[in-house]
Amino acid sequence: MQGRTFETMTLTKKILLTSLAWQRYQAVRTLYKSSSMMQNHYELLGLKRDCTPEEIRESFIRLSKEFHPDTNPDSSELHKKFIAVNEAHSVLSKPHLRLVYDSELTNNERQDMYNHGGIKTNAPRERVIFRDDSLWEMRDRSEDHKYEHHPYYGIRGIKKKLPNSYIAAGAVVFMIVGAVFHFFLAKKSSDFAIEQLNRRDQIASRNHMMAREQAKLNGNELQLSLLRQRIENASNNK
């Protein structure tokens, strides 16, 4: 029980720290996103995207010494660079924040891309050629002669493509006819079930009336004797 409590507390602490780190990253990112320095964190540290944690640490130590405000207290530009380097290190030195930052960089690089025929590309629109032979307008018309004497929809009598309005109207009519047919079948099934129940009820009522009449004629003792005999005969037949 104590072990589970300790594990829960540890997990809660990790989630809390991660959340705080992420909020700090977002806050710093918001403050310096509009900075005049248009470089990303890797470019600020003079590193490549696949750099190691050791390279990040070494570059941060070197640049933080170079841009430290104490070297030139009157330089506001140096102060901004120092803050930017600290921001870059605070993000890239944490694996989970670095993963999110890399994903954001990739997403920003793709913002100039657009969707054309389900494919993302940044090529000039006038140079993009999209073709899909499965679309009627883009079919290979040189093969049309092979199907001149065949029905278009596989139904005899319909040799040409019908307007979409005709197909939609046919679908609506088909649904209405199907609904009426379904209602007719359900009504017939319901009437048949009710008729069967009424017939069973009539038979049960007739048998009950006959049993009552025989009981009045025979009396209770004779009726009980006949009932015992009937039960014995039924048992013997089994």
C-alpha positions in Angstrom: 0.0 0.0 0.0 2.8 2.4 0.9 4.6 1.5 -2.3 1.6 2.4 -4.4 1.2 5.7 -2.5 4.9 6.5 -3.1 4.6 5.7 -6.8 1.5 7.9 -7.1 3.2 10.8 -5.4 6.3 10.4 -7.6 4.1 10.3 -10.8 2.2 13.4 -9.6 5.4 15.3 -9.0 6.7 14.4 -12.4 3.5 15.6 -14.1 3.5 18.8 -12.0 7.2 19.6 -12.9 6.6 18.8 -16.6 3.5 21.1 -16.6 5.5 23.9 -14.9 8.4 23.5 -17.3 6.0 23.6 -20.3 4.3 26.8 -18.9 7.7 28.4 -18.4 8.7 27.5 -22.0 5.4 29.0 -23.3 5.8 32.2 -21.3 9.4 32.7 -22.4 8.6 31.8 -25.9 5.7 34.4 -26.0 8.0 37.1 -24.6 10.8 36.6 -27.1 8.9 35.4 -30.1 8.7 38.9 -31.5 12.4 39.5 -30.9 14.5 41.0 -33.7 16.6 37.8 -33.6 14.8 35.5 -36.1 17.1 32.6 -35.4 15.8 29.4 -33.8 17.3 27.9 -30.6 19.7 25.7 -32.6 21.0 28.6 -34.7 21.4 30.7 -31.6 23.7 28.1 -30.0 25.5 27.5 -33.4 24.4 23.9 -33.4 22.7 21.4 -35.8 19.4 19.7 -35.1 21.0 16.4 -34.3 23.4 17.8 -31.7 24.0 16.0 -28.5 23.1 17.2 -24.9 26.9 17.6 -24.3 27.2 19.9 -27.3 24.2 22.0 -26.1 25.8 22.4 -22.6 29.2 23.4 -24.0 27.8 25.9 -26.4 25.6 27.4 -23.7 28.5 27.8 -21.3 30.6 29.4 -24.0 28.0 31.9 -25.2 26.7 32.8 -21.8 30.2 33.9 -20.8 30.5 35.8 -24.1 27.1 37.6 -23.8 27.0 38.0 -20.1 25.8 41.5 -19.2 28.8 42.1 -16.9 31.1 42.2 -19.9 29.3 45.3 -21.2 26.5 46.6 -18.9 25.4 49.4 -21.2 24.7 47.1 -24.2 20.9 46.2 -24.4 21.6 44.1 -27.5 24.0 41.9 -25.5 21.5 41.5 -22.8 18.9 40.3 -25.3 21.3 37.8 -26.7 22.1 36.5 -23.2 18.4 36.0 -22.4 17.9 34.3 -25.8 20.8 31.9 -25.2 19.3 31.1 -21.7 15.9 30.4 -23.3 17.4 28.2 -25.9 19.3 26.2 -23.3 16.3 25.9 -21.0 14.3 24.3 -23.8 16.9 22.2 -25.6 18.4 20.8 -22.4 15.2 19.1 -21.4 14.3 16.1 -23.6 10.5 16.5 -23.4 10.6 20.2 -24.2 13.2 19.7 -27.0 10.8 17.1 -28.6 7.9 19.6 -28.5 10.1 22.4 -29.8 11.4 20.2 -32.7 7.8 19.3 -33.6 6.9 23.0 -33.6 9.8 23.9 -35.8 8.9 21.2 -38.3 5.3 22.5 -38.3 6.3 26.1 -38.9 8.5 25.0 -41.8 5.5 23.4 -43.4 3.2 26.4 -43.1 4.1 27.6 -46.6 2.9 24.3 -48.0 -0.7 23.9 -49.3 -2.9 20.9 -50.0 -3.4 19.9 -53.6 -5.3 16.7 -54.3 -4.6 15.4 -50.9 -0.8 16.0 -51.2 1.1 18.7 -49.3 3.5 20.7 -51.5 5.1 24.1 -51.7 5.7 24.0 -55.4 4.2 26.9 -57.5 0.5 26.2 -58.1 0.9 26.8 -61.9 3.5 24.0 -62.0 1.5 21.4 -60.1 -0.2 18.8 -62.3 -2.8 16.6 -60.6 -4.2 13.6 -62.3 -6.4 10.8 -61.1 -7.6 8.3 -63.7 -10.4 7.1 -61.4 -12.2 10.5 -61.9 -14.6 10.6 -64.9 -13.2 14.0 -66.1 -9.6 12.7 -66.0 -10.1 9.3 -67.5 -8.1 8.0 -70.5 -10.5 8.9 -73.3 -8.5 6.7 -75.8 -10.1 3.7 -74.2 -13.7 4.9 -74.5 -14.3 3.1 -77.8 -14.1 -0.3 -76.0 -17.2 0.5 -74.0 -19.4 2.1 -76.7 -21.8 -0.8 -76.9 -21.8 -1.5 -73.1 -24.3 -0.1 -70.7 -22.7 2.7 -68.6 -24.0 1.4 -65.2 -24.1 -2.3 -66.2 -27.9 -2.0 -66.6 -29.4 -2.6 -70.0 -31.1 0.4 -71.6 -28.8 2.9 -69.9 -25.9 3.5 -72.3 -24.9 7.0 -71.2 -24.0 8.7 -68.0 -27.1 10.1 -66.3 -27.1 13.5 -64.6 -26.5 13.4 -60.8 -30.0 14.9 -60.3 -31.5 11.7 -61.9 -29.4 9.4 -59.7 -30.4 11.4 -56.6 -34.1 11.3 -57.5 -33.9 7.5 -58.2 -32.2 7.0 -54.8 -35.0 8.9 -53.1 -37.7 6.9 -54.9 -35.9 3.7 -54.0 -35.8 4.7 -50.4 -39.5 5.6 -50.4 -40.5 2.3 -52.0 -38.3 0.4 -49.6 -39.9 2.2 -46.6 -43.4 1.4 -47.9 -42.5 -2.2 -48.5 -41.0 -2.5 -45.0 -44.1 -1.0 -43.4 -46.3 -3.4 -45.4 -44.2 -6.4 -44.2 -44.2 -5.2 -40.6 -48.0 -4.7 -40.7 -48.6 -8.1 -42.1 -46.2 -9.7 -39.6 -48.0 -7.9 -36.7 -51.5 -8.9 -37.9 -50.4 -12.5 -38.2 -48.9 -12.6 -34.7 -52.1 -11.0 -33.2 -54.3 -13.5 -35.1 -52.3 -16.5 -33.8 -52.5 -15.1 -30.2 -56.3 -14.6 -30.5 -56.7 -18.2 -31.8 -54.7 -19.6 -28.9 -56.8 -17.6 -26.5 -60.0 -18.9 -28.0 -58.9 -22.5 -27.8 -57.8 -22.0 -24.2 -61.1 -20.3 -23.3 -63.1 -23.2 -25.0 -61.1 -25.9 -23.1 -61.7 -24.0 -19.8 -65.4 -23.8 -20.4 -65.6 -27.5 -21.2 -63.7 -28.4 -18.1 -66.0 -26.3 -16.0 -69.1 -27.9 -17.5 -67.8 -31.4 -16.9 -66.9 -30.5 -13.3 -70.5 -29.4 -12.7 -71.9 -32.6 -14.2 -69.5 -35.1 -12.6 -69.1 -33.4 -9.2 -65.8 -32.7 -7.5 -65.0 -36.3 -6.4 -65.6 -37.8 -9.8 -63.8 -35.0 -11.5 -60.7 -35.5 -9.3 -60.8 -39.2 -9.9 -60.9 -38.7 -13.7 -58.0 -36.2 -13.4 -55.9 -38.7 -11.4 -56.6 -41.4 -14.0 -55.6 -39.0 -16.8 -52.4 -38.2 -15.1 -51.6 -41.9 -14.6 -52.3 -42.7 -18.2 -50.0 -39.9 -19.3 -47.2 -41.2 -17.0 -47.6 -44.7 -18.4 -47.5 -43.6 -22.0 -44.2 -41.9 -21.3 
